[in-house]
């Protein structure tokens, strides 16, 4: 009966897409009147664009799943308490029900906290705290339902620690950090038309493809059906948002959408028991995080905004830069920029008075370092193409290559 539940979920997702497509244009003026707008700095006339539309998409997503809540249990034969199988009465699957409610609660909390960030412009330390708070319902339910903290070890480590290793409380720390990473990783790789929504769209499609492959192979079917239930409406609402957020953007998504998307991915990765595979789909975000590390941890001066510079004459984006004196950096900062310079991963210009000017350390600027000034639409297309290539690489790692590291994958 899972097929029928998935079909109904798909139908609700189509309805959610249609609702989002109709509602987004109607709410544009309302957001502007509420002072929820920003200027598109990468356009000649710098138009006012309503932002924080992630809260609208998040609400439509939640409504679609609220309507769907009873469906999987109505089709679950185990939910019928008057049915007797093998001489024992079947019972309602409370564990599955609680998982679904806890997942929705975590996503709902993240949408609320993300909207608070958009309105209040919170500091970076708060951005790390918010996903941790929103993950608490998820971790508590995981503790009650599973409390499994055992990690299967790769073949090369089994001679040292055995087939599996129980890491205890560290597993919960890992899951909390996964949620923090997923929410902030999308937020860090952002700032140009369509990029936040585009990368989320491809990640969601990648997860859904992985779920369908695993479902076909018969691996942890219930966990992947659970993920499909979330990914279908997320994909539908995100596709509707993409229609208005792609270049030239009619709406901005705000931090709300980044947090909402990241938490949705974290939820299905944790409760679907494929968190390691989930991280494979985040390869561009991981690369961007590692590349940004010197600035994120202030080993190198980090301006508040690291967006590329827009040239009004050519309508192209150029690298944005940061300046410093090499001798004023601490030893680790000097080491980082020296390694990046030797590998030719950054631009480098040193003035006569010893001031070094280099690009801000984001994947967006790195594309401009490699390819030179490029139109905004093209930069987004390049980064989305990279996301697709990383998905293909992730599937290769997950299936053919994983057999060399794990006996059973």
C-alpha positions as CSV (number, residue, x, y, z in Angstrom):
1,X,0.0,0.0,0.0
2,X,3.0,2.3,0.2
3,X,2.6,2.9,-3.6
4,X,-0.8,4.3,-3.0
5,X,0.4,6.6,-0.3
6,X,3.3,7.8,-2.5
7,X,0.8,8.5,-5.3
8,X,-1.4,10.6,-3.0
9,X,1.7,12.4,-1.7
10,X,2.6,13.2,-5.3
11,X,-0.9,14.5,-6.0
12,X,-0.7,16.8,-2.9
13,X,2.7,17.9,-4.1
14,X,1.3,19.0,-7.5
15,X,-1.4,20.9,-5.7
16,X,1.2,22.6,-3.5
17,X,3.1,23.6,-6.6
18,X,0.0,25.2,-8.1
19,X,-0.8,26.9,-4.8
20,X,2.8,28.3,-4.6
21,X,2.8,29.5,-8.2
22,X,-0.5,31.4,-7.6
23,X,0.4,32.8,-4.2
24,X,4.0,34.1,-4.8
25,X,3.0,37.0,-7.1
26,X,0.1,38.0,-4.9
27,X,2.3,38.4,-1.8
28,X,5.0,40.5,-3.5
29,X,3.5,43.8,-2.7
30,X,2.5,42.7,0.8
31,X,6.2,41.9,1.6
32,X,7.4,45.2,0.2
33,X,4.8,47.1,2.3
34,X,6.1,45.3,5.4
35,X,9.7,46.5,4.5
36,X,10.7,42.9,3.7
37,X,12.6,43.8,0.5
38,X,16.2,44.3,-0.7
39,X,17.9,45.9,-3.7
40,X,19.3,43.6,-6.3
41,X,22.9,44.9,-6.4
42,X,23.8,43.0,-9.5
43,X,21.4,45.0,-11.8
44,X,21.9,48.4,-13.4
45,X,18.8,50.0,-11.8
46,X,19.2,48.0,-8.5
47,X,15.4,47.3,-8.3
48,X,13.6,46.6,-5.1
49,X,12.9,42.9,-4.7
50,X,10.7,41.4,-1.9
51,X,12.6,38.9,0.2
52,X,12.1,36.3,2.9
53,X,9.8,34.4,0.6
54,X,11.1,31.2,2.1
55,X,8.6,31.6,4.9
56,X,5.7,31.5,2.3
57,X,7.1,28.4,0.6
58,X,7.8,26.8,4.0
59,X,4.2,27.3,5.1
60,X,2.9,25.8,1.9
61,X,5.2,22.8,2.4
62,X,4.0,22.3,5.9
63,X,0.3,22.6,5.0
64,X,0.8,19.9,2.3
65,X,2.3,17.5,4.8
66,X,-0.2,18.4,7.5
67,X,-2.9,17.3,5.1
68,X,-0.9,14.1,4.3
69,X,-0.4,13.1,7.9
70,X,-3.2,10.5,8.1
71,X,-2.6,9.0,4.7
72,X,0.3,6.6,5.3
73,X,-1.3,5.2,8.4
74,X,-4.7,4.8,6.7
75,X,-3.0,2.6,4.1
76,X,-0.8,0.8,6.7
77,X,-2.4,-2.6,7.5
78,X,-0.6,-2.4,10.9
79,X,-2.7,0.6,11.7
80,X,-6.0,-1.3,11.7
81,X,-6.3,-2.5,15.3
82,X,-9.2,-4.8,14.6
83,X,-7.1,-6.9,12.1
84,X,-5.6,-10.1,13.6
85,X,-2.5,-11.5,12.1
86,X,-0.8,-14.6,13.3
87,X,-3.1,-14.7,16.3
88,X,-2.0,-11.3,17.6
89,X,-3.9,-8.0,17.1
90,X,-2.1,-5.5,15.1
91,X,-1.2,-2.2,16.7
92,X,-1.0,1.4,15.5
93,X,2.6,2.3,14.5
94,X,3.2,5.0,17.1
95,X,6.9,5.1,16.4
96,X,6.4,6.1,12.8
97,X,3.7,8.6,13.7
98,X,5.9,10.3,16.3
99,X,8.8,10.4,13.8
100,X,6.6,12.2,11.2
101,X,5.3,14.7,13.8
102,X,8.8,15.4,15.2
103,X,10.2,15.9,11.7
104,X,7.5,18.4,10.9
105,X,8.1,20.1,14.3
106,X,11.8,20.5,13.6
107,X,11.2,22.0,10.2
108,X,8.5,24.3,11.5
109,X,10.9,25.5,14.3
110,X,13.6,26.2,11.7
111,X,11.2,28.2,9.5
112,X,10.2,30.3,12.4
113,X,13.8,30.8,13.6
114,X,14.9,31.5,10.0
115,X,12.3,34.2,9.6
116,X,13.4,35.7,12.9
117,X,16.9,35.9,11.5
118,X,15.6,37.6,8.3
119,X,13.7,40.2,10.4
120,X,16.2,40.7,13.2
121,X,19.5,40.2,11.3
122,X,21.0,37.9,13.9
123,X,24.8,37.4,14.4
124,X,26.7,34.4,13.1
125,X,26.9,32.8,16.5
126,X,23.1,32.8,16.6
127,X,23.0,31.2,13.1
128,X,24.9,28.2,14.6
129,X,22.6,28.0,17.6
130,X,19.3,28.2,15.8
131,X,19.6,24.8,13.9
132,X,20.8,23.1,17.1
133,X,17.6,24.3,18.9
134,X,15.4,23.2,16.0
135,X,17.0,19.8,15.9
136,X,16.1,18.9,19.5
137,X,12.7,17.4,18.8
138,X,14.3,15.2,16.1
139,X,17.1,14.0,18.4
140,X,14.7,13.3,21.3
141,X,12.5,11.1,19.1
142,X,15.6,9.4,17.7
143,X,16.7,8.7,21.3
144,X,13.3,7.2,22.2
145,X,12.7,5.2,19.1
146,X,16.2,4.0,18.2
147,X,19.0,5.2,20.5
148,X,21.3,3.4,18.1
149,X,24.7,5.0,18.2
150,X,26.7,2.2,16.5
151,X,28.7,3.0,13.4
152,X,29.6,0.3,10.8
153,X,33.3,0.5,10.2
154,X,35.0,0.3,6.8
155,X,37.0,-2.8,5.9
156,X,40.4,-1.3,6.5
157,X,39.5,-0.3,10.1
158,X,37.8,-3.5,11.2
159,X,41.1,-5.1,12.2
160,X,41.6,-2.3,14.8
161,X,38.1,-1.7,16.2
162,X,35.9,-4.5,14.8
163,X,33.0,-4.5,12.5
164,X,31.1,-1.8,14.3
165,X,31.9,0.8,17.0
166,X,29.5,2.3,19.5
167,X,30.3,6.0,19.8
168,X,27.6,6.9,22.3
169,X,26.7,10.5,22.8
170,X,29.1,11.5,20.0
171,X,26.5,10.2,17.6
172,X,24.0,12.8,18.8
173,X,26.7,15.5,18.5
174,X,27.3,14.4,14.9
175,X,23.6,14.5,14.1
176,X,23.3,18.0,15.6
177,X,26.3,19.2,13.7
178,X,24.8,17.7,10.5
179,X,21.8,19.9,10.9
180,X,23.9,23.0,11.6
181,X,26.0,22.2,8.5
182,X,23.1,21.6,6.1
183,X,21.3,24.8,7.1
184,X,24.4,27.0,7.0
185,X,26.1,25.4,4.0
186,X,23.3,26.5,1.7
187,X,23.3,29.9,3.3
188,X,27.0,30.4,2.7
189,X,26.9,29.5,-1.0
190,X,24.3,32.1,-1.9
191,X,23.8,35.7,-3.0
192,X,23.1,35.6,-6.7
193,X,19.8,35.1,-8.5
194,X,18.5,31.5,-8.2
195,X,21.6,30.0,-6.5
196,X,20.1,29.0,-3.2
197,X,16.9,27.6,-4.8
198,X,18.8,26.0,-7.7
199,X,21.2,24.0,-5.5
200,X,18.4,22.9,-3.2
201,X,16.4,21.8,-6.2
202,X,19.3,19.6,-7.4
203,X,20.0,18.2,-3.9
204,X,16.3,17.3,-3.4
205,X,16.2,15.6,-6.8
206,X,19.4,13.7,-6.0
207,X,18.0,12.5,-2.7
208,X,14.7,11.5,-4.4
209,X,16.7,9.6,-7.0
210,X,18.7,7.8,-4.3
211,X,15.5,7.0,-2.4
212,X,13.9,5.4,-5.5
213,X,17.0,3.4,-6.3
214,X,17.1,2.0,-2.7
215,X,13.4,1.4,-2.8
216,X,13.7,-0.6,-6.0
217,X,16.6,-2.6,-4.5
218,X,14.6,-3.3,-1.3
219,X,17.1,-1.6,1.1
220,X,15.5,-0.1,4.2
221,X,12.2,0.5,2.4
222,X,10.3,2.2,5.2
223,X,13.1,4.7,5.7
224,X,13.3,5.7,2.1
225,X,9.5,5.9,1.8
226,X,9.6,8.3,4.7
227,X,12.2,10.4,2.8
228,X,10.1,10.4,-0.4
229,X,7.1,11.7,1.6
230,X,9.1,14.8,2.4
231,X,11.1,15.2,-0.8
232,X,8.1,15.2,-3.2
233,X,6.4,18.3,-1.7
234,X,9.7,20.0,-1.0
235,X,10.7,19.5,-4.7
236,X,7.3,20.8,-5.9
237,X,7.3,23.9,-3.7
238,X,11.0,24.6,-4.5
239,X,10.3,24.3,-8.2
240,X,7.5,26.9,-7.9
241,X,9.9,29.2,-6.0
242,X,12.6,28.6,-8.7
243,X,10.2,30.0,-11.3
244,X,10.3,33.4,-9.6
245,X,13.8,33.3,-8.1
246,X,15.8,32.5,-11.2
247,X,17.5,35.3,-13.1
248,X,16.2,37.9,-13.1
249,X,14.8,37.4,-9.6
250,X,11.3,38.6,-8.9
251,X,11.6,37.5,-5.3
252,X,14.4,36.8,-2.9
253,X,14.2,33.7,-0.6
254,X,16.1,35.0,2.5
255,X,17.8,33.0,5.2
256,X,14.4,31.5,6.0
257,X,14.5,29.3,2.9
258,X,18.1,28.3,3.4
259,X,17.3,27.1,6.9
260,X,14.1,25.5,5.9
261,X,15.8,23.6,3.0
262,X,18.8,22.6,5.1
263,X,16.7,21.3,8.0
264,X,14.5,19.3,5.6
265,X,17.5,17.6,4.2
266,X,18.9,16.9,7.7
267,X,15.6,15.5,8.8
268,X,15.4,12.9,6.0
269,X,19.1,12.1,6.3
270,X,18.9,11.4,10.0
271,X,15.5,9.6,10.2
272,X,16.0,8.0,6.8
273,X,19.4,6.6,8.0
274,X,21.5,7.8,5.1
275,X,23.3,10.8,6.6
276,X,26.7,9.8,5.1
277,X,25.1,9.6,1.6
278,X,23.4,12.9,2.2
279,X,26.8,14.5,2.8
280,X,27.9,13.2,-0.6
281,X,25.2,15.3,-2.2
282,X,26.6,18.3,-0.4
283,X,30.0,18.1,-2.0
284,X,29.9,21.6,-3.6
285,X,28.8,23.1,-0.2
286,X,31.6,21.2,1.5
287,X,34.1,22.5,-1.0
288,X,32.8,26.0,-0.5
289,X,33.0,25.7,3.3
290,X,36.6,24.5,3.1
291,X,37.6,27.2,0.7
292,X,35.9,29.8,2.9
293,X,37.4,28.6,6.1
294,X,40.2,31.2,6.3
295,X,37.6,34.0,6.2
296,X,34.8,32.3,8.2
297,X,37.2,31.8,11.1
298,X,38.8,35.2,10.6
299,X,42.3,34.0,9.8
300,X,41.9,36.4,6.8
301,X,39.8,39.6,7.0
302,X,36.2,38.8,6.1
303,X,33.9,41.6,5.0
304,X,30.2,41.3,5.9
305,X,29.2,40.8,2.3
306,X,31.4,38.8,-0.1
307,X,29.2,39.0,-3.2
308,X,30.9,39.6,-6.5
309,X,31.2,43.1,-7.8
310,X,28.8,44.2,-10.6
311,X,30.0,46.2,-13.5
312,X,27.2,48.3,-14.8
313,X,29.0,49.0,-18.1
314,X,29.5,45.4,-19.1
315,X,26.6,43.8,-17.1
316,X,29.2,41.2,-15.8
317,X,30.3,40.1,-12.4
318,X,33.9,40.5,-11.2
319,X,35.6,39.1,-8.1
320,X,35.1,41.0,-4.9
321,X,38.3,41.4,-2.9
322,X,39.7,41.7,0.6
323,X,42.9,43.4,1.6
324,X,45.5,42.7,4.3
325,X,49.2,42.8,5.1
326,X,50.7,39.4,5.1
327,X,52.8,40.1,8.2
328,X,49.7,41.1,10.1
329,X,48.1,37.7,9.8
330,X,48.8,35.0,12.4
331,X,50.9,32.0,11.4
332,X,48.0,29.8,10.5
333,X,46.5,32.6,8.3
334,X,49.8,33.1,6.5
335,X,50.0,29.4,5.9
336,X,46.5,29.2,4.5
337,X,46.9,32.0,2.0
338,X,50.3,30.8,1.0
339,X,49.0,27.3,0.2
340,X,46.1,28.7,-1.7
341,X,48.4,31.0,-3.7
342,X,50.8,28.2,-4.5
343,X,47.9,26.1,-5.8
344,X,46.7,29.1,-7.8
345,X,43.3,28.9,-6.1
346,X,43.2,32.7,-5.4
347,X,44.0,35.9,-7.1
348,X,47.0,37.8,-5.8
349,X,48.0,41.4,-6.1
350,X,50.6,43.0,-3.8
351,X,50.9,46.8,-3.9
352,X,54.2,48.7,-3.5
353,X,53.4,49.5,0.2
354,X,52.9,45.7,1.0
355,X,49.1,45.5,0.9
356,X,47.8,42.2,-0.5
357,X,44.6,42.2,-2.4
358,X,42.9,38.8,-3.1
359,X,39.4,37.5,-3.9
360,X,36.9,36.8,-1.2
361,X,37.0,33.1,-0.5
362,X,33.7,31.8,-1.9
363,X,33.0,29.3,-4.7
364,X,31.2,32.1,-6.6
365,X,34.3,34.2,-6.6
366,X,36.5,31.2,-7.4
367,X,34.4,30.6,-10.6
368,X,35.2,34.2,-11.5
369,X,38.9,33.7,-10.7
370,X,39.0,30.8,-13.2
371,X,36.8,32.1,-15.9
372,X,37.1,35.8,-15.5
373,X,34.1,38.3,-15.6
374,X,30.9,36.3,-16.3
375,X,27.2,37.2,-16.5
376,X,25.2,36.5,-13.3
377,X,23.0,34.0,-15.0
378,X,26.0,32.1,-16.3
379,X,27.6,31.9,-12.9
380,X,24.5,30.3,-11.5
381,X,24.3,27.8,-14.4
382,X,28.0,26.9,-13.8
383,X,27.4,26.2,-10.1
384,X,24.3,24.2,-10.8
385,X,26.2,22.2,-13.4
386,X,28.8,21.5,-10.7
387,X,26.0,20.4,-8.4
388,X,24.8,17.9,-11.0
389,X,28.3,16.6,-11.6
390,X,28.8,16.1,-7.9
391,X,25.6,14.2,-7.7
392,X,26.8,11.8,-10.3
393,X,30.1,11.5,-8.4
394,X,28.2,10.8,-5.2
395,X,26.2,8.0,-6.8
396,X,29.5,6.5,-8.1
397,X,31.0,6.7,-4.6
398,X,27.8,5.3,-3.0
399,X,27.5,2.2,-5.2
400,X,30.6,1.0,-7.1
401,X,33.3,2.4,-4.9
402,X,31.6,1.7,-1.6
403,X,31.9,-2.0,-2.2
404,X,35.6,-1.7,-1.7
405,X,35.2,-0.2,1.8
406,X,32.1,-2.0,3.1
407,X,31.1,-5.7,2.6
408,X,27.4,-4.9,2.5
409,X,26.3,-1.5,1.0
